[in-house]
Amino acid sequence: MPVDTRRLRGPEVSQSPSLFACKPAAVLPSHGPRADGRQRDQVDVRPVFVRCGLVSQAKGSAYMEAGDTKLMCCVYGPRETERKDETDMKCGRLTTDMRFAPFSCLERGSWIQGSQDKDFSLMLHESLQPALCLHKYPRSQIEVNVMVLENSGSVVAHAVTCASLALADAGIEMYDLVLGCAIRRDGASYVVDPTYAEENGGGDGQGRLTLAFLPSLNQISGLQSDGEMTVETLSAGVRTCIEGCYKIYPVIQQALAKAVRRVAPPPSES
């Protein structure tokens, strides 16, 4: 039989679409150790690995791993903005773009930015802008692009930390670094730096909190809360997130100092 070359030949063997469907979120236990061995009701963050200056085409860049969560951030600028209104003449402008790679998690399948990506980009913008000295970059624009390579939970909090490190690597003047931390509360129990399964696990009384913190100034630059939490629970969650930020602060400082020593000229011998 002659083959019709004008038609696309489909596979000879097919599989049911139900095999690729996302499984419903499982109800995680609210007591005992967590799946990765960390303890509940303690400020127990995942091991963090960071590295600066990996993308030579960008003004500044940073790569970060927190457990299985992997992110890459690139900073471009400051470059002259096209808008000539009075606001842009007085101070610079920050633009943020956060996207998920199609292979980052089961729900993603396109490079096109969705509504969730836009919400995350807005949270990233609100968290970083108070830390930047934008008045020193009149009529300029600073672009921050974050790509999530693997989403294994607490992705917004780690994106804030990674973007702050990339801005510092780019030489952008800042009042302070910005660190992020997240918690998930399920009833009377809570977990710090939750994984993807813990974030999407079912349960009663569920609440999530993501915080952006300036450690040297002791100020909060961003706060996002979801779910039902009382004022006392929210205040306790904020204190817990601040303590989590201080735990990763030495790692961020060490990575930034290593990047500065790499690009700084060697001391001259007298």
N, C-alpha and C positions, 0 to 999 in steps of 0.2 A: 504494500500500500504506500503510495507517495506521501511524503510528509508536507503538511501545510506550514511553510516557513513564516507565513504572515501572522501566525498565532503563537502566543507564548505557551509553551508546553509546561503544564503543572507537574508536580511530583507524582510519581506512581504510587507512593505510599503516603497516607495522611494520618494525622493524629487528632484526637478530640480536643477542641479548644478548652475544655474544662481542665486539661492538664496544666495549662498555663495561667489559669485563673488564680488570683491572690487568695490565700487561705484566710479565713476569718481570724481576727485577733484573739489570741488565747488570753484567758484570765490568769495573770501571774500571781503566785502566792504572795501574801503581804507579810510574811514572817520568814525567818531563816536567812541564810546567805543568798546572795544574788547568783545569777547563772555564771558570771565570770569570776566568782570568788570574792567579790567585794562585799562589804558589810552594809546593812541597812542602818538608817538613822545615824550615820556617821559621814563626815566630810571625806569621802573616799573617792577621789577622782582617778580617772584612767591615766596610765603613763603617757607622757606627752613627748613628741619628737618634733623639733622645728629646725628649719634651715633657711637662711636668707640668700638672696642673690643667685637663684638658679636660672632665671630667665634673663638672658643678656639683652634682649630687645626692649625690655621694660626699664623704666627709670628705677623701679624697686620691685622686688618680688619676695615671696615667702611661701614655703611649703610646710604643712603642719599635719601631723598624725596624732590622734587621740584615740587609742585603742584601734578599732578598724575604721574610724572616721578619717577620711583623707581629703584635704583641701589644698588648692593652689590659688594664690592671689597675686595679681600684677597691678602695678600703679604706673600711670602715664601722666606726664605733666610735671610742673604747671605749664600749660600752653595757653596761648591767647584765645579768649573766647570770642565767638562771633557776635554775641549779643552786645549792644552798645548802650544799654539802659544805664541809669544812674546807679542802680544797686551793684551791678557788676564792676563799675568803675571804682567803687569804694572798697570792695573786698572781693576775694576770690569765691569760686563756687565749687562745691563738691558734688560729684556724680558717682553713684554706686550701682553696680549691676551684679547680681548674684544668680547663678544658674546651676542646674544639675545636669551632669553628663547623663546620656541615655542609659548607661550601664551602672549608674550610681546606686539605684535601688529598683525594686520591682515595679513601682508605679510610674517611673519615667520611661519615655520612649522617643523623645524628640529633643532637638537642640532649641526649639522655640520656647521663649520665656512664657510661662503660664501665670495665672493669678497668684498662686502660692509663691512663685519666685519673686513677683513684684512686691508682695507683702514682706518677704524676707529682705529684699533690697531696701525697702523703706526703713525697716528696723535697723539694718546695717548703717544707713545714712544717719538716722537719728542718734545712733550710738557713737559714731565717729566724729560728727561735726563739732560737738562741744570741745573736743580735744585738739582741734586744728587751729593754728594761727592764720586764719584766712585773710585777716586784714593786712598781712604782709605780702599777699599775692593779688594785688588789684588787677581787675580785668583779665583774670586768669582762671583756668579750669583744671581741676585735679580729678582724674578718673581712676576709680577703684573697681577692678573686675575680679570677682571671686568665682571659681569653678569648683563645684563639689564633685570629687572623683569617686568617693564612696561614702554613702550616708549610713552611718551606724549609730545615729542618735546624737542629740545636742548639737546639731549642725550649725544653728544660728550663733550660739555662744562661741563656738570655736571659729566661726567665720569672722566674728568681731576681733578676736585675738589675732588671727592670721592677717587680717587686713591692717590692723594697727602695726604689726611688725613689718609689713611691706611698706607702709607709709614711712616708718622710721628708716628703713633701708633705703628709701628713695631720697632721704635728706629733707623731707617736708618738716617744717618747724611745727612742733606740737607742744602743748602744755604738759602732757603726760601720755604714757601708753594707755591703751584701753584693753582690758581683759574681760572675758565673758565666762559665765558659768550658768548652769541650768539645773533645776531640781524637778522632780515629779513627786507629788504627794498623793497617797492613796489611803484615805482615812487618817488614822493617827500615825502612820508610817510614811517615811519619805526616802527617796534615793537621790543621790547627788550624781551629776553627769550621767543621766540615764541613757541606756542604749536604745536602738531603734525598736526592739521588741518591748522594752519597758515603756517607751513613750506611747506606743500604740496598743498596749495591753489594756483589756477591759478592767472594770472595777468600779465600785461605788465611791463617791466622794473624791473623784479624781481631780487633780489640779496640777498645772504646770507653770513654772516661773522661769524666765530667762532674764538675766541681769548683765548689764555692761558697767564696768567699774574702773575708775581712775585711781590706782593704788596710792600714788605719791600724794595726790591732792585729797584722797579720801572722799571722793564724790561719785555719785551715780549718774551716768550719762544716758542710760537706756534701761527701760523696764517693760517687760511684756508678760502679762499674766492671763492664763486661760483656765476655765473651770471655776468651781465653787471653793472659795477660801475665805475664812473670816479675817478680820483685821489683825488679830493676834497671830493667826497662822501665816498670813502674808508677811508680817514683820519678822517672824522667826525665819521664814524662807529667805528673806532679803539678807539677814545676818549670816545664814548658812552659805548663801552664794558668795558673799563677800569673803568669807573664810576660804571658800574654794578658790577664789581668784588669787588670794595670797599664797595658796599652795603651789600654783603654777607660775607665780611671778618670778622666782629665781631661775627657772628654766628659760623663760623669755628673756630675762636680762642677760643670761649667759650666751644665748644664741645671738643677741644683738651685739654684745661686746665682741664676740668672735667675728662677726661680719665687719665690724669697724676695724678690728686689727688686720683683717685680710686686705682691706682697701687702703688703709692708712700707710703713708710712706714710712720706711724704716728710720729709726732715729739716727741722726748723723753723729759720727764719732768725732769727739773733740781731740 
